[in-house]
Amino acid sequence: MSHKDLEFTSRLVHSGQDRDPFTGASSVPIYQASTFAQPDPDHPGAYDYSRSGNPTREALEKSIAELEGGTHGFAFASGMAAISAAFFMLKAGDHVIAPEDVYGGTYRILTSLLKQWGLATTFVDMTYPERIDQAVLPNTRAIFVETPSNPLLKITDLDAVVAIARRHDLLTIIDNTFPTPFLQRPIAHGFDIVLHSATKFIGGHSDVIAGLGVTRTAELGRRMKAVQNSVGSILGPQDSWITLRGLRTLAVRMEAQQRTAQTVAEALITWPQVVKVHYPGLKDHPSRTLHERQSSGPGAVLSFELKDAPAALRTLAGVKLCFPGVSLGGVESILSYPARMSHAAMPPEERHARGITPGLLRLSTGLEDPRDILNDLKQALG
Ligand SMILES: *Cc1c(COP(=O)(O)O)cnc(C)c1O
């Protein structure tokens, strides 16, 4: 049966992982091999060397390509390796436009290594598409998007970005880590490259670091393959297998975690200690309608502001159920302090200007009962 006939949740379970053709095994074997026999070098088989291709990794790569609706998928050693691979498709002298509240690691590589190698970046508030248009220079080659953004859950209009990009002949690249293809499929809007930190919701269990990339066209697929093979930042077979296993349960986890995020966000706005809650599922979120147009749900990450840094740090130290640390998208609720964790790489004045205040906490809701999460936060807030 062609997977094209299946609904999305069925494809999550079955894509890229039909039973093993040799043994009938129900899960893709972990091909823990670096090299493949080539008795006739002029007629190599499907695989020659695992950096260039490995059957376990390929199962994951096919799966994510199919789920995002792209031509080619790629599995990388981390989300940052996937993001770097997309930038490596550009060259010295090129210019990219990125969101001002972009993921801290992406900010770091753009403003340090890639800058050193001659890639220039302009950061703009992408909730205003006209600012993207105004930032286009003669050497601009790509627009990099993250929506909902991290940690303020700002929304960027996917169709508006694609329209600007087409007018100026630019590549469109998106970090789709927060929504995952279960909630948002940017290639359907015309995006060229979709990236993921599969460490988060796709892996889903806080037990693997992995990255994924998907291209809209075969030509872009060829270019990303060349980067992956040249740089060698591939995902190993064991981690490919565990990431595939996470992918199979993405729909049920995301649905439950998102429901909990909505309950928690609605409760937090009524608490006197909470100054503001950022979550696209809330009625007063400034871009709620836009988000609902391009995504099938608000996701399972929210952030909230307490009055100052001591209040935020006290809460972080006081939680007993929520996991205090970096990362998100696990089965356990994870509470982070963006100013000193995900966005520590950003200078304080930049951070502040971008709305990442000293009292801001980010919560990724897990699979616990929302009542327990709220009780935990309540006792930690004191
Ligand atoms: C975590 C994260 C990354 C980086 O991914 P790693 O797997 O940690 O390298 C990139 N973008 C977003 C939105 C993330 O949350």
The ligand as an SDF file (V2000), in Angstrom:
LIG
                    3D

 15 15  0  0  0  0  0  0  0  0999 V2000
   17.4970   22.5100   20.5220 C   0  0  0  0  0  0  0  0  0  0  0  0
   17.2360   23.3510   19.3350 C   0  0  0  0  0  0  0  0  0  0  0  0
   18.1750   23.4540   18.3040 C   0  0  0  0  0  0  0  0  0  0  0  0
   19.5420   22.7770   18.3810 C   0  0  0  0  0  0  0  0  0  0  0  0
   19.4240   21.3890   18.3130 O   0  0  0  0  0  0  0  0  0  0  0  0
   20.5100   20.3670   18.9450 P   0  0  0  0  0  0  0  0  0  0  0  0
   19.9110   19.0480   18.6540 O   0  0  0  0  0  0  0  0  0  0  0  0
   20.6100   20.6910   20.4030 O   0  0  0  0  0  0  0  0  0  0  0  0
   21.7930   20.6220   18.2340 O   0  0  0  0  0  0  0  0  0  0  0  0
   17.8600   24.2270   17.2110 C   0  0  0  0  0  0  0  0  0  0  0  0
   16.6780   24.8720   17.1170 N   0  0  0  0  0  0  0  0  0  0  0  0
   15.7540   24.8080   18.0780 C   0  0  0  0  0  0  0  0  0  0  0  0
   14.4680   25.5320   17.9260 C   0  0  0  0  0  0  0  0  0  0  0  0
   15.9940   24.0420   19.2240 C   0  0  0  0  0  0  0  0  0  0  0  0
   15.0760   23.9870   20.1850 O   0  0  0  0  0  0  0  0  0  0  0  0
  1  2  1  0
  2  3  1  0
  2 14  2  0
  3  4  1  0
  3 10  2  0
  4  5  1  0
  5  6  1  0
  6  7  2  0
  6  8  1  0
  6  9  1  0
 10 11  1  0
 11 12  2  0
 12 13  1  0
 12 14  1  0
 14 15  1  0
M  END
$$$$
